[in-house]
Structure formats: C-alpha cells, structure tokens
Amino acid sequence: MSNDRVRRWEWGRGFVLASVAVVVAGLLGFHSVVPDVGGRPGSLLETFLPWLGVAVPVLLVLSLLRRSLVGLAALLLPVGAWVGIFGGVVIGAEEAAYDLIAVQHNVSDENADPAGTARALMETRAGVVAVEELTAGALPVYASAFGAEYPHHAVVGTVGLWSKYPLTDVRPVDIKPEGVGAGWNRGLRADLRMPGREPVAVYVAHLPSVRIGATGFRSGWRDESAGLLGAAIAEEPRERVILLGDLNSTVDDRGLDPVGEQLSTAEGFAFSWPASFPVARIDQVMARKATVTKVWSLPATGSDHLPVAARIRW
C-alpha cells in the first residue's frame, strides 16, 4: 500500500485536541478559580463537575481518528485530574458500621401518589425520613401512610420530618431570602432522641431553586438561603447535627459553602435530579460530629426527584 494511502501516527497533528484536553484538566483541577461573575459560571461548572469526564472518551475517539500522538498523550491530564477527584467514588468504600439510616426526598407538590411514595420510603427501614414540597392536601395522606412505623413527626410549612424516635424542641428555621413573600416556610429543627444517646439536632431544609438561562446561572436566593442556614447551624448548641434537605446544590458548588463549612457528607454520586435522567445530587444528607459513611439514590417515586438514603455513624 503506498504511503499516500496510509495515515501515519504523528506528533505534529491534533494540537487543538490536546489544547482542549489541557483546558478540561484545568477546569477539573482548578474549578475554584473560575470566577462567579456574569452568570455565575463557577457555580454552574461545579454543579456538573463530574460530567467533565465525558470529554475524555470524545477526545479519545477524535485523537484516534486523527492518529494524533500528542492528543492521546494530553488525555493523561484530564484522566488523572478526574481520577484524583472522583476515583474514590468509583472504587467505593468498604461497608462500615452505622447507627442510623436517614432518607431525604423532595416528594413534589405535584405527586399523584403520596401514599405510594411514603411506602417506598419506608422500605429502606430508615430511622428518620425528611420530605419537602408537602402540600396541605397530601400531608394527611403521608401521616396515615407512615402510620405506626413512624409515630413521631414534625411539620413546618412545606417541610416535614418523620421518625421512629421521639422528636422534641421542634421549631422553624428562618431561611427565607429577602424579597420572598410571606408564608414561605421551608426550614425546621428538632431534637432526635434515640435510646441511650445524647439528643441530635436534625435540620430539614428546602433551599430556593436555581435557574439556568440565557443570562447564565441565577442562584441569588439559593445562596442567600444557604447563608442563613449555615448561620443557624453554626449557632446550634447541640454538638451533633444532621441536615436533610433539597439544597438545590451539589456539595461542590461554592454557593453551598456556608453549609459545607459546617457539615460534611460521604463521597458518592447518588444523583437525584431530575428523576427521569439524574445528572446531579442536589438532595443532601450531611452531618457534624458524625460521619455519613454511605449515600445512595433510591428508585423513582411520583416525584421529579429521586429519594436519597444515607448511613450515619456517631
């Protein structure tokens, strides 16, 4: 076969592909330096950070088609950056002992089967279940479905907490951003009293939604609400705290820093939204002076979110 019919592998082609690989690696490794101005590109990037890995197989195929040695070599950078950040999530951790299973679910105010949703959540045998987007019409249905299995519950506005263990000192938590109308109540706090243990402060919160549009990532209300929630947790006198909520944020999003500085969670994708094709975990189980050892998403219910379950060890 003549040389003009053979496309040889060369170092001299594919520099554009190599440049893209370097950019992807830079965004993975240094996402925190991307500015959050003019549409909040930094927060948008951090919300979907794991998905930058999709660029690797695309660049691999293009480099093979181009027979570009420099393109293939440059792929080592984003691969290394992605593995360094998310490799532990893929490998997974060994099963660890735990003291409590907690479930978090935005049940949707348009859910046509609240009783079925409650039964699905009960299958986890969780000790506590937090729900958001409760409506006045659905509340009695959830209360009846949880029944004797979860005899203790607390509801503030559109958020609720069902528990196998007594709940005391229940009170609302004000996380309402300035400019939001009256009647917006999306935060509660309660003492969870498990036998033989010190009370644990449990927070349930539903932060405002974010919007992605032509002007970028709009998260002003969400960020303000996160600041209020973080301040409330910082002032919490109980040493041990559990937070369950639809935070409309991934833990990588800097907009959630006021909360993330107080609490931590387990590694794991556990994507929860949208239920039809989950791309991000915006439903969170986080803790202070306790360890979230594992987090995973549950099968779909009648909501546009998937439920999220977590194991917690004191």
Residue, then its C-alpha position, 0 to 999 in steps of 0.5 A: m500500500s503506498n504511503d499516500r494511502v496510509r495515515r501515519w501516527e504523528w506528533g505534529r497533528g491534533f494540537v487543538l485536541a490536546s489544547v482542549a484536553v489541557v483546558v478540561a484538566g484545568l477546569l477539573g483541577f482548578h474549578s475554584v478559580v473560575p470566577d462567579v461573575g456574569g452568570r455565575p459560571g463557577s457555580l454552574l461548572e461545579t454543579f456538573l463537575p463530574w460530567l467533565g469526564v465525558a470529554v475524555p472518551v470524545l477526545l479519545v475517539l477524535s485523537l484516534l481518528r486523527r492518529s494524533l500522538v500528542g492528543l492521546a498523550a494530553l488525555l493523561l491530564p484530564v484522566g488523572a485530574w478526574v481520577g484524583i477527584f472522583g476515583g474514590v467514588v468509583i472504587g467505593a468504600e468498604e461497608a462500615a458500621y452505622d447507627l442510623i439510616a436517614v432518607q431525604h426526598n423532595v416528594s413534589d407538590e405535584n405527586a399523584d401518589p403520596a401514599g405510594t411514595a411514603r411506602a417506598l420510603m419506608e422500605t429502606r427501614a430508615g430511622v428518620v425520613a425528611v420530605e419537602e414540597l408537602t402540600a396541605g392536601a397530601l400531608p394527611v395522606y403521608a401521616s396515615a401512610f407512615g402510620a405506626e412505623y413512624p409515630h413521631h413527626a414534625v411539620v413546618g410549612t412545606v417541610g416535614l420530618w418523620s421518625k421512629y424516635p421521639l422528636t422534641d424542641v421542634r421549631p422553624v428555621d428562618i431561611k427565607p431570602e429577602g424579597v420572598g413573600a410571606g408564608w414561605n416556610r421551608g426550614l425546621r429543627a428538632d431534637l432526635r432522641m434515640p435510646g441511650r444517646e445524647p439528643v441530635a439536632v436534625y435540620v430539614a431544609h428546602l433551599p430556593s431553586v436555581r435557574i439556568g438561562a440565557t443570562g447564565f446561572r441565577s442562584g441569588w436566593r439559593d445562596e442567600s438561603a444557604g447563608l442563613l442556614g449555615a448561620a443557624i447551624a453554626e449557632e446550634p448548641r447541640e454538638r451533633v447535627i444532621l441536615l436533610g434537605d433539597l439544597n438545590s446544590t451539589v456539595d461542590d458548588r461554592g454557593l453551598d459553602p456556608v453549609g459545607e463549612q459546617l457539615s460534611t457528607a460521604e463521597g458518592f454520586a447518588f444523583s437525584w435530579p431530575a428523576s427521569f435522567p439524574v445528572a446531579r445530587i442536589d438532595q443532601v444528607m450531611a452531618r457534624k460530629a458524625t460521619v455519613t459513611k454511605v449515600w445512595s439514590l433510591p428508585a423513582t417515586g411520583s416525584d421529579h426527584l429521586p429519594v436519597a438514603a444515607r448511613i450515619r455513624w456517631 
